[in-house]
Amino acid sequence: MQYRISQQAAALSPSLTLAIDAKAKQMKAEGRNVIGFGAGEPDFDTPKHIKDAAARALAEGFTKYTPSSGIPELRKAIAEKFKRDHGLDYKPSQIIVSCGGKHSCFNTIMATCQPGDEVIIPAPYWLSYPEMVKLAGAKPVIISTTDATEFKVTPGQLEAAITPQTRLFILNSPSNPTGTVYSPSELKALGDICVKHHVLILSDEIYEKLVYDGAHHVSVASFSPDHYAHTIITNGFSKAYAMTGWRLGYLAAPEPIAAAIDAIQSHSTSNPTSFAQKGAVAALTGPQDHLTEWLQEYAKRRQIAHEWLNRIPGMTCVNARGAFYLFPNIAKFGLDSRTFCARLLEEELVAAVPGIAFGADNYIRISYATSLANIEEGLRRIERFARRLAG
Ligand SMILES: *Cc1c(COP(=O)(O)O)cnc(C)c1O
């Protein structure tokens, strides 16, 4: 039997991160002492008051369909969060609760992009963006950046990539995989270019709470009514509340775009899980002090890992200003990132993600969402591996 796979599905690349992760898990199951730097999720548990709220909702029988774009209570709490954190005014009808921040990005791209459209994505990028754009039948246009500019795209680069077909610019600050955080003036300059050329901005702000060195996250939508009118903000509960398995995210968009996304969602997933939404209300309206503790811990790990990586002969690593990743440069070792990571796993039992997965083959991604003990042992092994490669 010959199965015809749709053009859109056949165009997708399978996830490299998953392949590495599967191999590392298999090795662990075989009893080998693998150190995992591949994780894209916090190693902390969901705060108790959030779990309690969801458990209560479940016990009370809150187990039926909800409105497809989320319960009013949660959409209101999200609107209040945008006001509180960014001074942004959204009506609950402009907020869509989805099954994860990833789903919010997907819905946004589906609602705004079609065949013939171009979407500008700075590299290194989160690996799902180009695949989502291809699924919509549109064309990803990649702008490359390097560690020499802290992986920041300039307004000049952005403007040069814009054509009459450009529909969307995808911005992810703080960034996965680099940890880059744009300054407010840099963000505004990029936003100005998009406003000038009537290009929409998908601003993925999932790591907004994870910033270091006293930095404060600013949303590109907050600079002017024009910036607001051009921006769709996506966010979620996975990173700031350690709720990756709950599958809950949200977006805020201009009214007509939110209405289109509401329709898409009503015919695909329908509502995100009912009792999980009650947990999310508790997340937004309850105490936020877990974040202070997590940030201190992440900051300590980041400092140790960043200093250690830069001490390894041949390796250089710009410091991350947000998220929980470092993105060291491995070009001097003369291996492509896939070979580098495969050998690192094989020879030293350390799992890291090859930069090629993010459109940047000279780098590897190290997640420090793991214990200090793991970080120290993993870096000891990476150093031994690097010294052996350098001969
Ligand atoms: C983790 C992540 C998301 C969303 O994750 P969900 O679990 O789907 O909420 C979105 N964008 C980036 C860049 C991420 O790293």
The ligand as a Gaussian input file, in Angstrom:
#p B3LYP/6-31G(d) Opt

LIG

0 1
 C        8.674000      26.340000      25.656000
 C        8.450000      27.307000      24.556000
 C        7.153000      27.654000      24.098000
 C        5.852000      27.101000      24.570000
 O        5.824000      25.953000      25.230000
 P        4.408000      25.351000      25.652000
 O        4.774000      24.240000      26.561000
 O        3.717000      24.940000      24.416000
 O        3.654000      26.448000      26.366000
 C        7.027000      28.616000      23.127000
 N        8.102000      29.220000      22.603000
 C        9.350000      28.935000      23.003000
 C       10.460000      29.661000      22.388000
 C        9.569000      27.953000      23.973000
 O       10.820000      27.644000      24.337000

